[in-house]
Amino acid sequence: MTDKLHQHRALFPALANKTYFNYGGQGPMPQAAIDAVVTAQVQTQQLGPFSNAVYSWMNQQIATARNSIASHLHVTSETITLTENVTVGCNIAMWGINWQPGDHLLLTDCEHHAVIAIAQAIRRRFQVEITTCPILAADNPVDVIAQHLRPNTRLLAISHILWNTGEVLAVDKISQLCRANKALLLVDAAQSFGSMPLDLNQLGVDFYAFTGHKWMCGAAGLGGLYVREEVRKNLLPTFVGWRSVITDTQGQPQDWQPDGRSFEVATSDIPLLAGLREAMVVHEQWGSIQERYEQILKNSEYLWQKLQSLPEVKCLLTSPPQSGLVSFQLTNMQHQKLVNYLETQHNILTRTIANPDCVRACVHYFTLESEIDDLVAVVREFCV
């Protein structure tokens, strides 16, 4: 098993010369994905960047990628909009609602600042009220959310996996609350897509915004948005382009695309799609998404337990995270200094989180126990 893991890790060039714990920020691309992007770029030039042949090829690439993503999420391809990243997906969902003055938008205190910024812009433009429910230290986030939903709540925005603590929210239960309250549910899936099994029909979400460049280890600049079909019919487009519409023989817009394409705009970097598809294939070669998730949890628990043994360290969660994100604090609170020391002196890559002030280390299914041991050893050395 160890030999198999080392052989698999050799497929990722970035792992050869560093100890990597930043999968929640950006995953390292496998060489096959890098090659697929380059090959697709060459194919574009060989066919002719602006030719009938290349557009036929591009449409095939788009359809194949959309189908692969939909299959991973257990939904139909018609529900998938291709985007550049999670933030674009959240913008499509949040701006697409027909907001009225006095409507209520509910966030949690664990959302990424990009989502908070979108909400603040909506408040200024539409006189929408925004409140935040405190789930960071909550024993039962579902109960806290239930207490903060209002009759006029139009949208609740949450993260599937909290980017600061690594806690996994019970999205299926939260979606039931929203449905009963007639509120829409937007899920920021930056940390869940590619790291855990997903069935969006079972989860019952209205919007699910994800990216391919984190846990799925695809190229940066490619993500997507799932929109439940019943919701899509009433969602207003924020940006419109030639990909959004159906044209007549004279090239004039006649109608919207009848699926997720209605929220796509114009020219995208199509070769990135080949890279994401190849990255997904590489992961499947090691094991199913369930098997990969189980290994992530084993690695996460191992890191959490090792950190818990250090008297100068406090993990944010009181039990091992059900994700690959492990966040911790030092008694001296010199978190940025530790992150800098890890990288500059030991080539170990982690990051800080501002709220709460902490260090975050991410483990993937191919993270080695020896890498975790090295990280913990350096943290112990730093604290002495």
N, C-alpha and C positions, 0 to 999 in steps of 0.2 A: 504493500500500500504506500509506503514511504517513497519507494522508487517511482511509482506511478505519479505521486504528487509532485515530485521534483521534475519529472519529465513534463508534466502539465504546466508547471510554473515556467519552464523554459520557453513556453510559447509566448510569454509576456516579456518583451525586452526590458521594460522599465524595472522589473524585479531583479535584474541581474546585478545591479550595483547600488542598491539602496534597500533599506527596510521600510516598507510602505504601510502606513496606517491611515491613509487619507481617501479611502474608497467612497466615503460620504461626500467628498468634494469633487473628485474626478477619479474614475477608475483607469488603470493602465490598459491600453489597447493591446490585444494579442497581435502578433506579427501578421497572422492571416487576415485580420481586419484591416491593418495598415495596407497590406498588399492589395486587398480588394478595393480599397478607396483609390489607390494609384492606378490599378487596372481599369477601373471604371472611368477615371479621368482620361486615360489614354484612349479608351474606347470612344469617349465623347469626341475627342479630337479626330480620331480616325474616321468616324462616321460623318463628321462635319458638325461643328458646334451649333449650327442653325440650319438643320436639314430635316426633311421629312423622316429620314431613316433614324436620326438621333431622337426625334420626338416620339417615335414609335417605341424605341428602346427605352427611353426615359419613362414612358407610361407603364411599360412592363416592370421596370424597377420599382416604381411607386406602388403598383398593385401588389407585387410580391412582398415588399416590406410591410405594407398595410396588413396583408393577410398574416404575416408572421407575428406582428404585434398583436393583432386581434386574437390569434390562437393562444398566445401567451396569457392574455387577459380573459379568455373564455367568452368572448363576445363576437359579434359579427363585424366584418371589416367596414360596413356602412356607418358604424358608430365612431370610427376613428378619424380624427383630424391630425394631419402631420404638422408639427410646429418646430420651432428651433430649440425650445427648452420649456421647463415647467412654468416659468414666469409668463411666457406668451400664452400658454394654455390657461393660466389663471386669469389673465387679462381678457381672453375671449369669453370665458364664463362669467366673470364679474361685471364686465361692461355690457354684456349681452342681455342682462336682465332689464326689464322695463321699469326702472326705479321711479318711485313717486315720493314727493316730500313727505317725511314722517315715517317712511319705511325703516325697518331695523335690520342691520347687518351685524352678525355676531361672530367674533373671533375668539381664539384662546390666547393665553399669554405665552404660548410656545410656538407661535407662527413666525415664519421667516420675514425679515423686514421688507422683502419685495411685496409680499401679500399685504402687509400693513400699509405700505405706500399706495398700493392700488386702492385699498379701502378709503384711505384719507382723501385721495383724489375724487373718488365717487361721492364722498360726503360733501366736499366743496361744491361739486357741480350739481348735485341733485338734492341737497339738504337731507341726506339720509343720516340717521342716528347710528353710531357705531359704539358697541360696548365690547368689553373683553371679559371672558370668564376665566377665573384662576384655576388652571388644572396642573400647574407645574408641581405643586406639592400635594395634590389631591390624592387621597386613597382610592377614590372611585371617580375618575374623570367623567364617566357617563352621567352620574348623578349630578355633578356640578353643571354640566352642559344642560341637563333637563331643567335645572333650576333657573337658568339664564335665558332659555328660549321664551319668546313673547308671542302673543297672538299676531303681532305685526312683523315678526321676523321673516324676512324674505329669503335670507341666505345665511347659512352657517358655513364657515371656512375652517377646516381643520387639517392637520397632517396625519397621515396614516402611521408613520413612525416619526416621533418627535425628534427634530434634528439636533436639539440641544441635549436631551437626556437619553435617547434611544428607546424610550417607552413606546410600545405598540398600542394604539387605541383600538377599542372594540367598535370598528366602523359599522359592522352589521347592526349592532344595538343602537348606535347613534343615528343611523339612517332610518330606523324604525321610529325613533323619536321625531325626527324631522318630518317623516311622512305623516305622522299623526298630527303634527303641528302645521302641516301644509307649507313647510319651509323647504327650500332647496339645499342640497348638501354638496359642497365642493371639497374635494380631497386633494391636498398637495401630496403627491406620491413620489417626491424626489428620492426618498430613502427606501421605498418599498419595491419599486419596479426593478426586477432583476435580483432582488435579495430574498424574496419570499414568495410562496405560491399565492396566486391571485385569481379570484373568480368574481368579476364585477357584478354579475347577476346575483350571486349569493350575497354580496356586500350591499347591494341595493343603492348604490351611489347615483347621483345625478351627473356629477362631473368628476373626472379623475385625470389630473394633469401630471405627466411623467416626463422623464428624460432618459436618453439612452447612454449618456456619458458617465454615469456614476457606477452603480453596481453592475450594470450590464456591460460596462467597459467598451462602449462604442465611442465614436468620434464626438467631440464637442460640437454643438450646433445642430443637434437633431433630437427632437422629442415628440410628444404627441398629447392629444386630449381625447378622452372618451366622453361622449355626451349621450345620455340616455335618450332613446328615440323619441319618447313622449315629450321630453323637455326641449329637444332640438327644434321642434316645430314652432316654438314660441321664443326662441333665443334670437335676439337681434344681432346682426353682424356689425362688428366695430370697424373692421377694415375689409375692403372689398377689392377684388382684382379679377384677372381673367380666369384664374383657377376656380373662382367662387361661382361662376355663372355658366349657363349653357347659351351658346350663340347660334344665330341663324346662318344661312349660307353667305350672307353679306358680312358676317363677323359681328353682328350687333347682339348685345345681351338680350335674351328673351325670358330667362327664368333662372332661379337658383339651382345649383347642383342639389340633387335629392338626398344627399347624405352628408357625411363629415367634411367632404370637399367644399361645402358652402362656406366654411370658415378659413379656408386656405386662400392665399392672396396671389402670389406671382412666383417669380423665379426663385428656386431653392438650389442648394448644393446637393444635387441628386446622387453623386458618388458616395456621399456619407451613408446613404441607405444601404449600399452594398457592405460597407464596413460594419454597420449594426447587425445586419443579417449574419455576417460571418462570425461576429463576436458571439451571437446567440448560439450558433452551431458549435463553437469551441466550448462553451459552457456545457452544452448538452453532451459533449464527448466525455466529460468527466462524470456527469450524473444528472439526474432529473432535478427540476427546481426544488422538489421536496427534499431530495438527498442533499442538495447544496445548502438549503436552508438549515437542515439539521446539523450540518457541519459548521455553518456559521454560528449556530447557537452553542455548539461545543466549544468553539474557539472563544466566543464571547464570555462564556462562563469561566473558562480557564483564565482569561485575562482579568476578569472581575475578581475572581478569588485571589489571584496573585497580588493585585493591587490592594485588596482588602487586608492583606497580611502586613502591609506597610503602615506603621503607626502615624506617619506624617501624611497619609493619603486618606481621603474620604470619597468613595464613589457616590455619585448623585442618586442612584437607585439603590434601594436596600436589598434587592435581590438581583440576580443576573439578568441583564436585558434580554428580551425576546427578539433581539435584532443584533446587528453587527456593530452598533455604536456603543462605546463604553466611555462615559464621561466621568471625570474625577477632579477633585480639588486638592490643593496642597494646603497644609496648615499655615504656611508662610505666604500663600496666595501669589507666588511669583510665577504665574502661569506662562506668560509670554517669554519670560527668561528661560523657563524650562524648555519650551518648544524650540526656541532659538538654539539652546545648548544641545538638544537632541539632534537637530539637523546639522549644525555646523561642526560639532565635535564627534558625532557618531553616525551621521547620515541616516538617522531615523526620522521619518516624516510624520508629524502629527499636526494638530492645529488648536487654536484657542477658540472658545465661544464666549461671546460678550454677556449673554443673559441666559442662565447665570454664568458668572465669571468662572471658567473652568477650562480644562484640557480635554479634547476629544480624540480618542484613538479608535479607528475602525478596523475590524477584522473581516476578511472574506473567507470563503470556503477553502481557498488555497493558502491562507496564512499559516505559517509554520509555528509550532509550539516554541521552537528555538528562537524565533523572532520575538515572540511574546516575552520569553525569558530575558532576552536582551533588553527589551524596552523596560521591563520592570527593574532590572538590575541597574540601568542608568538612572531611572527615577529614584531608586534607593540611594545611589551614589550622590545624586544632586541634592537630596534632602539632608544628607549628613553634614 
